[in-house]
Amino acid sequence: MAPRHEAPRLPGLVQTRGGAQEKPIELPAVAAAAVAAGAAAAPADDAQAHGLGGGAAGAGATRADDVRRTGRLGSMASVALSEAEKVYIVHGVQEDLRVDGRGCEDYRCVEVETDVVSNTSGSARVKLGHTDILVGVKAEMGTPKLEKPNEGYLEFFVDCSANATPEFEGRGGDDLGTEIANTLYRIFNNKSSVDLKSLCISPREHCWILYVDVLLLECGGNLFDTISIAVKAALFNTRIPRVRVLEDEEGSKDIELSDDPYDCIRLSVENVPCIVTLCKIGYRHVVDATLQEEACSLASLLVSVTSKGVVTCMRKVGKGSLDPESIFEMMETGKRVGKVLHASLQSILHKEESLGPKRQKVGFLG
């Protein structure tokens, strides 16, 4: 029996602490907005955090109980932890040693595979730990928006499969799907992410609309990061047919699509950002949190970072509060880790593409 082909993997991202750090960016207004998004009357997170780091186990248990009352941090997948497990996780993070052996700024290995759905313009499947995401991009011709007559645009749809977690049965995943779609709209709501003018065929008349469908197959923590990686990989894999606009003597226009599958245009994903989620646990923060670690965190910061380390937007998740100093520390961590994440992702995408059409495919059901 032939050995099972494995999808390409991103190595676990390890951020060395000896590297040069960039100058902190000045975003006081953004930081203030993120603080305001937290519970208005909630006590500062760090005040409780320091009690966890050096206090007795009872302090950690008290904070862990609070998590159960405030709910989950954007993953919608519940996990049951004993008080001893919660204290063990929290105290381990303070020593930069997580349950699976990673440091606070380390990612797990990521499986990335593109071109997994045949009837799409581009697709990708990404698996990070126990989180499995499938993204398909479909290019269809439409009419430009009135306020942007010379640009195409993207539409996002998120489907939370009931197989991912029991909480998605019925309409349980609708709120999370809307939350994810709105976050993706915020990330791509700027001119630098994708060259939308390249999607315009004829101003005010025809443009390409990219319908980005996100399917959550399994939820196992760090949902937003995995989705952003999958979306970028799918956009990298997207091929849009080349179009010629023919105009007759009477001035009417006729659109002709190329029949050659290799005569297509590609999107530049150089400036497409990825999300780095930083979960505040105690007085430290971690990236790529597992479900168990998310259950021990009252607040997380989603940082959208480009390959050059530019922060495009931020969003706070959870009912806990974050003080400005913590926000700036988490932003700097997000910038450092995000640059490494982008470099590794770009490397694996180009490596996979270089294998050509004859490469063996696993597929999202593999």
C-alpha positions in Angstrom: 0.0 0.0 0.0 1.4 3.4 -1.0 2.2 5.7 1.9 -0.4 8.3 2.7 0.6 11.7 1.3 0.9 14.4 4.0 -0.2 18.0 3.3 2.6 20.5 3.5 3.4 21.7 7.1 4.4 25.0 8.5 7.0 24.4 11.2 6.1 25.5 14.7 6.9 29.2 14.8 9.4 30.0 17.5 10.2 33.6 18.2 13.7 34.1 19.5 13.9 36.6 22.3 17.3 37.9 21.3 16.1 39.5 18.0 16.0 43.2 17.5 12.6 44.7 18.3 11.0 47.4 16.2 10.1 50.8 17.5 6.6 50.6 19.2 4.0 52.1 16.9 1.9 55.0 18.2 -1.7 54.0 18.4 -3.1 55.6 21.5 -6.6 56.1 19.9 -6.8 52.4 18.9 -5.6 51.3 22.3 -8.2 53.5 24.0 -10.9 52.1 21.8 -9.9 48.6 22.6 -10.0 49.3 26.3 -13.4 50.9 26.0 -14.6 47.8 24.2 -14.1 45.8 27.4 -16.4 45.7 30.4 -16.8 49.3 31.5 -16.9 48.6 35.2 -14.6 45.5 35.1 -11.5 45.6 37.2 -8.2 45.8 35.4 -7.1 42.4 34.1 -3.5 42.8 35.4 -4.6 43.4 38.9 -6.1 39.9 39.0 -3.3 38.5 36.9 -0.5 39.3 39.4 -2.5 37.5 42.1 -2.5 34.4 39.8 1.2 34.5 39.0 2.6 34.5 42.5 -0.3 33.8 44.8 -1.8 30.6 46.1 -3.6 28.0 44.0 -6.9 29.3 45.4 -6.4 32.6 43.6 -6.1 30.8 40.3 -9.1 28.7 41.0 -11.2 31.8 41.7 -10.2 33.4 38.4 -10.9 30.1 36.6 -14.4 30.1 38.0 -15.0 33.5 36.5 -14.2 32.2 33.1 -17.1 29.7 33.3 -19.5 32.5 34.1 -18.3 34.9 31.3 -18.3 32.3 28.5 -15.9 31.4 25.8 -13.7 33.7 23.8 -15.0 33.5 20.2 -14.5 29.8 19.6 -18.0 28.5 20.5 -16.5 25.1 21.4 -16.8 24.3 25.1 -14.3 22.4 27.1 -14.5 21.0 30.7 -11.5 21.6 32.9 -11.1 20.8 36.6 -9.9 23.5 38.9 -6.5 21.8 39.2 -6.1 21.8 35.4 -6.9 25.5 35.2 -4.4 26.4 37.9 -1.8 24.2 36.2 -2.3 25.9 32.9 -2.3 29.4 34.3 0.9 28.9 36.5 2.7 27.2 33.6 2.1 30.2 31.3 3.6 32.5 33.9 6.8 30.4 33.6 6.7 30.5 29.7 6.0 26.7 29.7 2.7 25.6 28.2 1.1 22.2 28.6 2.3 21.0 25.2 5.8 22.2 25.7 5.6 25.4 23.7 6.7 28.8 24.8 4.2 31.7 25.0 5.1 33.0 21.5 5.2 29.6 19.7 2.7 28.3 17.1 1.8 24.7 16.6 2.5 23.0 13.2 0.1 24.1 10.5 -1.0 21.8 7.6 -1.7 23.8 4.5 -3.0 22.5 1.2 -4.4 24.5 -1.8 -6.5 23.7 -4.8 -8.6 21.1 -2.9 -12.0 22.0 -4.4 -12.3 21.6 -8.2 -15.3 23.8 -8.9 -13.9 27.0 -7.4 -11.5 29.7 -8.7 -9.3 29.0 -5.7 -9.4 27.0 -2.5 -7.4 26.0 0.5 -7.6 23.8 3.5 -5.7 24.6 6.7 -5.5 22.5 9.9 -4.0 24.0 13.0 -4.1 21.6 15.9 -7.7 20.4 16.1 -9.1 23.3 14.1 -9.9 22.5 10.5 -10.9 25.2 8.0 -11.9 24.9 4.3 -12.1 28.1 2.2 -13.3 28.3 -1.4 -13.2 31.4 -3.6 -15.6 31.8 -6.6 -15.0 34.6 -9.1 -18.2 35.9 -10.7 -18.9 38.9 -12.9 -21.0 41.7 -11.5 -21.5 45.4 -11.3 -19.2 47.7 -9.3 -20.5 49.5 -6.2 -21.7 53.1 -6.8 -19.2 54.5 -4.4 -16.3 52.6 -6.0 -17.0 52.4 -9.7 -13.6 51.3 -10.8 -13.1 48.5 -8.3 -14.2 44.9 -7.7 -15.0 43.7 -4.2 -15.0 40.6 -1.9 -18.0 39.0 -0.2 -17.5 36.7 2.8 -19.8 33.9 3.9 -19.1 31.7 6.9 -20.7 28.3 7.5 -20.2 26.7 10.9 -20.7 22.9 10.3 -22.7 21.1 13.0 -20.0 18.4 12.9 -17.4 20.9 14.2 -19.0 21.1 17.6 -22.4 20.3 19.1 -22.9 24.1 19.8 -23.4 24.6 16.1 -26.5 22.5 15.8 -29.6 24.3 14.6 -28.8 28.0 14.5 -26.1 27.8 17.2 -23.3 28.8 14.8 -25.0 31.7 13.1 -23.8 34.3 15.6 -20.2 33.1 15.3 -20.4 33.0 11.5 -21.6 36.6 11.5 -18.8 37.6 13.9 -16.2 36.0 11.7 -17.5 37.5 8.5 -17.6 41.0 10.0 -14.0 40.5 11.2 -12.9 39.5 7.7 -14.7 42.6 6.2 -12.8 44.8 8.6 -9.5 43.3 7.7 -10.1 43.7 3.9 -11.7 47.1 4.2 -8.6 49.0 3.0 -6.9 49.5 -0.3 -3.6 47.9 0.6 -4.9 44.4 1.4 -6.0 43.4 -2.1 -5.6 45.4 -5.4 -9.4 45.7 -6.0 -8.8 47.9 -9.1 -7.3 44.8 -10.8 -10.8 43.2 -10.5 -12.4 46.0 -12.5 -13.3 45.0 -16.1 -15.0 48.2 -17.2 -15.7 51.1 -14.8 -19.3 51.4 -13.6 -20.3 48.4 -15.7 -18.5 45.2 -15.0 -16.2 43.9 -12.3 -15.1 40.7 -10.7 -16.8 39.8 -7.4 -14.9 37.3 -5.3 -17.2 35.2 -3.1 -15.1 33.8 -0.2 -16.8 30.9 1.5 -15.4 29.7 4.8 -16.4 26.3 6.2 -15.6 25.4 9.8 -15.0 21.6 9.8 -13.6 21.4 13.3 -13.0 23.8 16.1 -10.1 23.2 18.5 -9.0 26.7 19.5 -7.4 29.7 17.8 -10.2 29.9 15.2 -9.5 33.4 13.8 -5.8 32.8 13.1 -6.6 29.6 11.2 -9.3 31.2 9.1 -7.1 34.2 8.2 -4.3 31.8 7.0 -6.8 29.7 5.0 -8.3 32.8 3.4 -4.8 34.1 2.3 -3.9 30.7 1.0 -7.1 30.5 -1.0 -6.6 33.9 -2.5 -3.1 33.0 -3.4 -4.5 30.0 -5.3 -7.3 32.0 -7.0 -7.1 32.2 -10.8 -9.4 34.7 -12.6 -10.1 34.3 -16.3 -8.6 37.1 -18.5 -11.3 39.3 -20.1 -11.3 41.3 -23.2 -13.7 44.1 -23.7 -14.7 44.5 -27.4 -16.5 47.7 -28.6 -18.3 47.8 -31.9 -18.9 50.8 -34.2 -22.2 51.6 -32.4 -20.5 51.9 -29.0 -21.9 48.8 -27.4 -19.5 46.6 -25.5 -19.0 42.9 -25.6 -17.1 40.9 -23.1 -15.0 37.9 -24.2 -13.5 35.5 -21.6 -10.4 33.5 -22.4 -10.9 29.8 -22.9 -7.2 29.0 -22.0 -7.1 27.9 -18.3 -3.5 29.3 -18.1 -4.5 32.7 -19.5 -5.6 34.1 -16.2 -4.8 36.8 -13.7 -3.5 36.2 -10.2 -4.1 38.3 -7.1 -1.1 39.7 -5.2 -1.4 38.5 -1.6 1.8 40.3 -0.5 -0.2 42.7 1.7 -3.0 40.4 2.7 -2.9 40.4 6.5 -3.1 37.5 8.9 -4.7 37.6 12.3 -2.6 36.9 15.4 -4.8 36.2 18.5 -3.1 36.9 21.8 -4.9 35.5 24.9 -4.2 37.1 28.2 -3.6 34.5 30.8 -2.5 35.8 34.2 0.0 38.6 33.6 1.3 37.1 30.4 -0.2 36.5 26.9 0.1 33.5 24.6 -0.4 33.0 20.8 -2.1 30.1 19.2 -4.1 29.2 22.3 -5.7 25.8 22.7 -9.3 25.4 23.8 -8.0 24.7 27.3 -6.0 27.8 27.4 -8.8 29.9 26.0 -10.9 28.6 28.9 -8.4 30.2 31.3 -8.4 33.6 29.6 -10.9 36.4 30.2 -9.7 38.7 27.3 -8.0 38.3 24.0 -6.7 40.7 21.4 -7.0 40.0 17.7 -4.2 41.8 15.8 -4.3 42.0 12.0 -0.7 42.1 10.8 0.8 42.3 7.3 4.0 40.5 6.2 5.9 43.7 6.9 4.7 43.9 10.5 2.1 46.6 10.0 -0.9 46.5 12.2 -4.0 47.1 10.1 -6.7 46.7 12.8 -7.4 45.3 16.2 -10.3 43.8 18.1 -10.8 42.8 21.7 -12.6 39.6 22.4 -14.0 38.5 25.8 -15.6 40.2 28.7 -12.4 41.0 30.6 -10.6 44.3 30.4 -7.1 45.1 29.1 -5.0 48.0 30.4 -3.1 50.1 27.8 0.3 48.8 28.7 -0.9 45.2 28.1 -2.4 46.2 24.8 0.9 47.7 23.5 2.9 44.7 24.7 0.4 42.4 22.9 0.6 44.5 19.7 4.4 44.2 19.6 4.2 40.5 20.1 1.6 40.3 17.4 3.9 42.2 15.0 6.9 39.9 15.7 5.0 36.7 15.5 3.0 37.8 12.5 6.1 38.5 10.4 7.4 35.0 11.0 4.0 33.5 10.3 3.7 35.4 6.9 7.3 34.3 5.9 6.6 30.7 6.7 3.2 30.7 4.9 4.6 32.4 1.8 7.4 29.8 1.7 5.2 26.8 1.9 2.7 28.2 -0.7 5.4 28.9 -3.2 7.0 25.5 -2.5 3.6 23.7 -3.1 3.0 25.6 -6.3 6.4 24.7 -7.7 5.4 21.0 -7.6 3.0 21.7 -10.5 -0.4 20.1 -11.4 1.0 16.6 -10.9 1.4 17.0 -7.2 -0.4 14.4 -5.1 -3.4 15.9 -3.3 -4.8 15.0 0.1 -8.0 16.9 -0.2 -10.1 18.3 2.7 -11.5 14.8 3.4 -8.1 13.2 3.4 
